Amino acid sequence: MQKWHQIFHKKTGLSPYVWVVFYILPFYFIFRSSATYQIVLGTSMIIVFFICYVLSFVSKGWLMYFWSSVQILISVTMTLLFSYVYFSLFLAFFIGNIQNRAGFITLYAIHLVSTIVTINYGFVSQNPVYIQQLPFVIINVIGVILLPVTTYDRNRSDKLQGQLEDANKRISELVKLEERQRIARDLHDTLGQKLSLIGLKSDLAGKLISNNPTQAQIEINDVRQTARSALKEVREMVTSMRGTRLEDEMFRVKQILKAAEIDLILEGDPQLTNTSLMNENVVSMCLKEAITNIIKHSSASTCSISIEPTQTDLIIKVGDNGVGMAKESVVLLGNGLRGMKERLEFVNGCMEIVSNQGTTIVIKVPNAFKPPEREAGI
């Protein structure tokens, strides 16, 4: 069974029903007439109007428009027979709560035209009630014009506000998800490179342990140091998510390429001055992934790294003389290359892969160019 409080419309609350108090007013206009049939007719129309008004709020679809049309007819009849024009304010409030734009415009136009026409008819017929209540009639017309529009705009604004709050919650969830994915990629790349270096040095130490125990001991020490460095980086990444400088990354790149017996050709200065820490960190992570791919998949003997900072961009080219990549592999990027592309897109950067007698990856990120400082006194 429906509880009594469930008859109130959840979007409008008690406000439309508070207006029921003003239903006492039309009886004053009705009982001014001495004819019994007019009193009965007027009282019946008030009751029907009340029932239709409630049904309009609880109905949906075409029924809502049907009950609203009945109310408009009753309002026009009450205006013509008893000079009672204030039912139009009830209708104006209800029409403003219609969410369908076409339905709102249609009912608003019909109600506005019918109200103005009936009021003008009263003035043309020189009805004394309209002359006596001229200020209230003017206020009624203004209410019929403005009340539906303001109510409709308020409801629309509340709806948009709710959608905005939902969108903000969704964005917050997506940001958290993206941050988790970014941390996962960074951890994967950091541990991947370090573990690859540990594996290479361990293999090298295994080969040297019988022929050159001293060098094998050096490699084992490097393995121990690399493991400690990896643990330290993971802890720092998790706790403070600090950025990695390209200069520091180049030191590790030289180590891992040397362990993999790949010659390095470096062009340019890894110490950047005009690149933001975030962009430099992204470039360092991309460089780390590119070097890891060269060691794992290229079978190259030489790796070249070119650092070309300009006024607007930082361009880094990482190339090798290995077996290259098939065209299908370039189109269908692996997880590592896809992660590089996503990082670069996050900072408005881009990546290009050229596979011809080896593979060259071109990394490009925006550069924060600093104008030359002015001399003192200028």
C-alpha positions as CSV (number, residue, x, y, z in Angstrom):
1,M,0.0,0.0,0.0
2,Q,1.3,3.5,-0.9
3,K,2.1,5.6,2.1
4,W,0.7,9.0,2.4
5,H,4.0,10.8,2.0
6,Q,4.7,9.1,-1.3
7,I,2.0,11.2,-3.1
8,F,4.4,14.2,-3.0
9,H,6.5,14.6,-6.1
10,K,10.1,14.0,-5.3
11,K,11.4,16.9,-7.4
12,T,9.0,19.5,-6.2
13,G,8.4,18.4,-2.7
14,L,5.5,20.1,-0.8
15,S,5.6,23.3,-2.7
16,P,2.8,22.6,-5.2
17,Y,0.5,21.4,-2.4
18,V,1.1,24.5,-0.3
19,W,-0.8,26.3,-3.1
20,V,-3.9,24.3,-2.2
21,V,-4.5,26.9,0.6
22,F,-5.3,29.4,-2.2
23,Y,-8.2,27.2,-3.4
24,I,-10.3,29.0,-0.8
25,L,-10.1,32.2,-2.9
26,P,-12.1,31.0,-5.9
27,F,-15.1,30.3,-3.7
28,Y,-15.3,34.0,-3.0
29,F,-15.8,34.7,-6.7
30,I,-18.3,31.9,-7.1
31,F,-20.6,32.7,-4.2
32,R,-20.9,36.3,-5.4
33,S,-23.3,34.9,-7.9
34,S,-26.9,34.4,-6.8
35,A,-27.7,31.6,-9.3
36,T,-27.6,28.1,-7.8
37,Y,-26.4,26.4,-11.0
38,Q,-23.4,28.7,-11.2
39,I,-22.4,27.9,-7.6
40,V,-22.7,24.2,-8.3
41,L,-20.8,24.5,-11.6
42,G,-18.1,26.6,-10.1
43,T,-17.6,24.3,-7.1
44,S,-17.5,21.3,-9.4
45,M,-14.8,22.9,-11.6
46,I,-12.7,23.7,-8.5
47,I,-12.9,20.1,-7.4
48,V,-12.1,18.8,-10.9
49,F,-9.2,21.3,-11.2
50,F,-7.8,20.1,-7.9
51,I,-8.0,16.4,-8.9
52,C,-6.5,17.2,-12.4
53,Y,-3.7,19.2,-10.7
54,V,-2.7,16.3,-8.5
55,L,-3.0,13.8,-11.4
56,S,-0.8,16.0,-13.6
57,F,2.1,15.7,-11.1
58,V,1.8,11.9,-10.6
59,S,1.1,11.0,-14.3
60,K,3.5,10.5,-17.1
61,G,3.4,10.7,-20.9
62,W,0.2,11.7,-22.7
63,L,-1.9,11.5,-19.5
64,M,0.1,14.4,-18.0
65,Y,-0.7,16.5,-21.1
66,F,-4.3,15.5,-21.0
67,W,-4.8,16.5,-17.4
68,S,-3.0,19.8,-18.1
69,S,-5.3,20.5,-21.0
70,V,-8.3,20.0,-18.8
71,Q,-6.9,22.4,-16.3
72,I,-6.4,25.0,-19.0
73,L,-10.0,24.7,-20.1
74,I,-11.2,25.0,-16.5
75,S,-9.0,28.1,-16.0
76,V,-10.4,29.7,-19.1
77,T,-14.0,28.9,-18.0
78,M,-13.4,30.2,-14.5
79,T,-12.0,33.4,-16.0
80,L,-14.9,34.0,-18.3
81,L,-17.8,33.0,-15.9
82,F,-16.5,34.2,-12.6
83,S,-13.6,36.5,-13.4
84,Y,-11.2,34.3,-11.5
85,V,-7.8,34.5,-13.3
86,Y,-5.5,33.0,-10.7
87,F,-5.8,29.4,-11.6
88,S,-3.4,30.3,-14.4
89,L,-0.6,30.8,-11.8
90,F,-1.1,27.2,-10.7
91,L,-0.7,26.1,-14.3
92,A,2.3,28.3,-14.8
93,F,4.1,26.6,-11.9
94,F,3.2,23.1,-13.1
95,I,4.2,23.8,-16.7
96,G,7.7,24.9,-15.5
97,N,8.2,21.4,-14.0
98,I,7.8,19.7,-17.4
99,Q,11.2,18.2,-18.4
100,N,10.4,17.6,-22.1
101,R,11.4,20.7,-24.0
102,A,8.8,20.3,-26.8
103,G,6.0,19.6,-24.2
104,F,7.1,22.6,-22.1
105,I,7.1,25.0,-25.1
106,T,3.7,23.7,-26.4
107,L,1.9,23.9,-23.1
108,Y,3.6,27.2,-22.2
109,A,2.5,28.8,-25.5
110,I,-1.1,27.5,-25.2
111,H,-1.4,28.6,-21.6
112,L,0.1,32.0,-22.3
113,V,-2.1,32.7,-25.3
114,S,-5.3,31.5,-23.6
115,T,-4.7,33.5,-20.5
116,I,-3.9,36.8,-22.3
117,V,-6.9,36.3,-24.7
118,T,-9.4,35.7,-21.8
119,I,-8.1,38.6,-19.8
120,N,-8.3,40.9,-22.8
121,Y,-11.8,39.7,-23.4
122,G,-12.7,40.8,-19.8
123,F,-11.3,44.2,-20.4
124,V,-13.0,44.6,-23.7
125,S,-16.3,43.5,-22.1
126,Q,-15.6,46.1,-19.4
127,N,-15.9,43.7,-16.6
128,P,-15.8,45.7,-13.4
129,V,-13.8,43.0,-11.5
130,Y,-10.9,43.4,-13.9
131,I,-10.9,47.1,-13.4
132,Q,-11.0,46.8,-9.6
133,Q,-8.2,44.2,-9.5
134,L,-6.1,45.6,-12.3
135,P,-2.7,45.5,-10.3
136,F,-3.3,41.9,-9.3
137,V,-4.3,41.0,-12.9
138,I,-1.1,42.5,-14.2
139,I,0.9,40.6,-11.6
140,N,-0.9,37.4,-12.7
141,V,0.0,38.0,-16.3
142,I,3.7,38.6,-15.4
143,G,3.7,35.4,-13.3
144,V,2.2,33.5,-16.2
145,I,5.0,34.8,-18.5
146,L,8.0,34.4,-16.1
147,L,7.1,31.6,-13.6
148,P,7.3,28.7,-16.1
149,V,10.5,29.9,-17.6
150,T,12.2,30.4,-14.3
151,T,11.0,27.1,-12.9
152,Y,12.1,25.3,-16.1
153,D,15.5,26.9,-16.0
154,R,15.9,26.1,-12.3
155,N,15.0,22.5,-12.8
156,R,17.3,22.3,-15.8
157,S,20.1,23.8,-13.8
158,D,19.6,21.3,-11.0
159,K,19.7,18.5,-13.5
160,L,22.9,19.8,-15.0
161,Q,24.4,20.2,-11.6
162,G,23.6,16.6,-10.8
163,Q,25.1,15.5,-14.1
164,L,28.2,17.6,-13.3
165,E,28.6,16.0,-9.9
166,D,28.3,12.5,-11.5
167,A,30.8,13.5,-14.2
168,N,33.3,14.7,-11.5
169,K,32.9,11.5,-9.6
170,R,33.6,9.5,-12.9
171,I,36.6,11.7,-13.7
172,S,37.9,11.2,-10.2
173,E,37.6,7.4,-10.7
174,L,39.3,7.6,-14.1
175,V,42.1,9.7,-12.7
176,K,42.7,7.1,-10.0
177,L,42.6,4.3,-12.6
178,E,45.1,6.1,-14.9
179,E,47.4,6.8,-11.9
180,R,47.4,3.1,-11.0
181,Q,48.1,2.2,-14.6
182,R,50.9,4.7,-14.7
183,I,52.5,3.5,-11.5
184,A,52.2,-0.1,-12.8
185,R,54.0,0.9,-16.0
186,D,56.7,2.7,-14.2
187,L,57.3,-0.2,-11.8
188,H,57.4,-2.6,-14.7
189,D,59.9,-0.6,-16.7
190,T,62.1,0.2,-13.7
191,L,62.2,-3.4,-12.5
192,G,62.4,-4.8,-16.0
193,Q,65.6,-2.9,-16.8
194,K,67.2,-3.6,-13.5
195,L,66.4,-7.3,-13.7
196,S,67.6,-7.5,-17.2
197,L,70.9,-6.0,-16.1
198,I,71.1,-8.4,-13.2
199,G,70.5,-11.3,-15.5
200,L,73.1,-10.2,-18.0
201,K,75.7,-9.6,-15.3
202,S,74.9,-12.9,-13.6
203,D,75.4,-14.8,-16.9
204,L,78.6,-12.9,-17.5
205,A,79.8,-13.7,-14.0
206,G,79.0,-17.4,-14.6
207,K,81.1,-17.5,-17.7
208,L,84.1,-15.7,-16.0
209,I,84.0,-17.5,-12.6
210,S,86.4,-20.3,-13.8
211,N,88.6,-18.2,-16.2
212,N,88.7,-14.9,-14.4
213,P,87.5,-15.1,-10.8
214,T,88.5,-11.5,-10.1
215,Q,86.3,-10.1,-12.9
216,A,83.5,-12.4,-11.9
217,Q,83.6,-11.0,-8.4
218,I,83.4,-7.5,-9.9
219,E,80.3,-8.5,-11.9
220,I,78.7,-10.1,-8.8
221,N,79.3,-6.9,-6.9
222,D,77.6,-5.0,-9.7
223,V,74.7,-7.4,-9.5
224,R,74.4,-6.7,-5.8
225,Q,74.6,-2.9,-6.3
226,T,72.1,-3.0,-9.1
227,A,69.6,-5.0,-6.9
228,R,70.0,-2.5,-4.1
229,S,69.6,0.4,-6.6
230,A,66.4,-1.2,-8.0
231,L,65.0,-1.7,-4.5
232,K,65.8,1.9,-3.6
233,E,64.2,3.2,-6.8
234,V,61.0,1.2,-6.3
235,R,60.7,2.5,-2.7
236,E,61.3,6.1,-3.8
237,M,58.8,5.7,-6.7
238,V,56.1,4.4,-4.4
239,T,56.6,6.9,-1.6
240,S,57.4,10.1,-3.4
241,M,57.0,9.3,-7.1
242,R,60.1,11.4,-7.8
243,G,61.1,12.2,-11.4
244,T,64.1,10.7,-13.1
245,R,66.7,13.0,-14.7
246,L,67.9,12.1,-18.2
247,E,71.5,12.5,-17.0
248,D,71.0,9.8,-14.3
249,E,69.2,7.5,-16.7
250,M,72.1,7.8,-19.2
251,F,74.5,6.5,-16.5
252,R,72.3,3.4,-16.1
253,V,72.0,3.0,-19.9
254,K,75.7,3.0,-20.3
255,Q,76.0,0.3,-17.6
256,I,73.4,-2.0,-19.1
257,L,74.7,-1.6,-22.7
258,K,78.2,-2.4,-21.6
259,A,77.0,-5.5,-19.8
260,A,75.1,-6.6,-23.0
261,E,78.3,-5.9,-25.0
262,I,76.6,-3.3,-27.1
263,D,78.6,-0.2,-28.1
264,L,77.1,3.2,-27.3
265,I,77.4,6.2,-29.6
266,L,76.1,9.3,-27.7
267,E,75.5,12.7,-29.4
268,G,74.3,15.7,-27.4
269,D,74.4,16.6,-23.7
270,P,72.1,14.6,-21.4
271,Q,72.1,17.5,-18.9
272,L,68.9,19.4,-19.9
273,T,68.2,22.9,-18.8
274,N,65.0,23.9,-20.6
275,T,62.9,20.8,-20.1
276,S,60.4,20.4,-17.2
277,L,61.0,17.6,-14.7
278,M,57.8,15.9,-15.7
279,N,58.7,15.8,-19.4
280,E,62.3,14.8,-18.6
281,N,60.9,11.9,-16.4
282,V,58.7,10.8,-19.3
283,V,61.6,10.9,-21.7
284,S,63.8,8.9,-19.3
285,M,61.2,6.2,-18.9
286,C,60.8,6.0,-22.7
287,L,64.5,5.8,-23.2
288,K,64.7,3.0,-20.6
289,E,62.1,1.0,-22.4
290,A,63.7,1.6,-25.8
291,I,67.1,0.4,-24.5
292,T,65.5,-2.7,-22.9
293,N,63.9,-3.6,-26.3
294,I,67.2,-3.2,-28.1
295,I,68.9,-5.6,-25.7
296,K,66.1,-8.2,-25.7
297,H,65.0,-8.2,-29.4
298,S,67.4,-6.4,-31.7
299,S,70.6,-8.6,-31.7
300,A,72.4,-5.3,-32.3
301,S,76.1,-4.6,-31.7
302,T,75.8,-0.8,-31.7
303,C,73.3,1.6,-30.2
304,S,73.2,5.3,-31.0
305,I,71.5,8.0,-28.9
306,S,71.1,11.5,-30.2
307,I,69.8,14.4,-27.9
308,E,68.7,17.4,-29.8
309,P,67.1,20.2,-27.7
310,T,65.5,23.1,-29.6
311,Q,63.7,26.2,-28.6
312,T,60.3,24.5,-28.8
313,D,61.0,20.7,-28.6
314,L,63.3,18.1,-27.2
315,I,64.1,15.4,-29.8
316,I,65.8,12.1,-28.8
317,K,66.6,9.5,-31.4
318,V,67.5,6.0,-30.2
319,G,68.8,3.7,-33.0
320,D,70.5,0.3,-33.4
321,N,72.0,-1.8,-36.2
322,G,70.0,-4.9,-35.3
323,V,67.5,-7.0,-37.2
324,G,64.8,-4.3,-37.3
325,M,61.1,-4.6,-36.8
326,A,58.5,-6.1,-39.2
327,K,55.9,-3.7,-40.5
328,E,53.2,-5.7,-38.6
329,S,55.1,-5.2,-35.4
330,V,55.3,-1.4,-36.0
331,V,51.5,-1.2,-36.6
332,L,50.6,-3.6,-33.7
333,L,52.7,-2.0,-30.9
334,G,53.6,-4.2,-28.0
335,N,52.9,-3.4,-24.4
336,G,56.3,-1.6,-23.9
337,L,55.9,0.6,-27.0
338,R,52.3,1.2,-26.3
339,G,53.2,2.4,-22.8
340,M,55.8,4.8,-24.3
341,K,53.2,6.2,-26.6
342,E,50.7,6.7,-23.8
343,R,53.3,8.5,-21.6
344,L,54.3,10.8,-24.5
345,E,50.7,11.6,-25.3
346,F,50.1,12.6,-21.7
347,V,52.7,15.4,-22.0
348,N,51.7,16.3,-25.6
349,G,54.6,14.5,-27.0
350,C,54.8,11.9,-29.8
351,M,56.8,8.9,-31.0
352,E,57.9,7.7,-34.4
353,I,59.4,4.3,-35.3
354,V,61.6,3.9,-38.4
355,S,62.7,0.3,-39.2
356,N,65.3,0.3,-42.0
357,Q,68.6,-1.6,-41.5
358,G,67.9,-1.6,-37.8
359,T,65.3,0.4,-35.8
360,T,65.2,4.1,-34.9
361,I,62.8,5.5,-32.4
362,V,62.3,9.2,-32.4
363,I,60.9,10.7,-29.2
364,K,59.6,14.2,-29.2
365,V,58.3,16.3,-26.2
366,P,57.6,20.0,-25.8
367,N,60.5,22.1,-24.5
368,A,60.1,25.0,-22.1
369,F,62.4,27.5,-23.8
370,K,63.9,30.1,-21.5
371,P,64.8,33.5,-23.1
372,P,68.3,34.8,-22.4
373,E,68.6,36.7,-19.2
374,R,69.1,40.5,-19.5
375,E,72.3,42.0,-18.3
376,A,72.2,43.9,-15.1
377,G,71.2,47.5,-15.4
378,I,69.3,47.0,-18.7
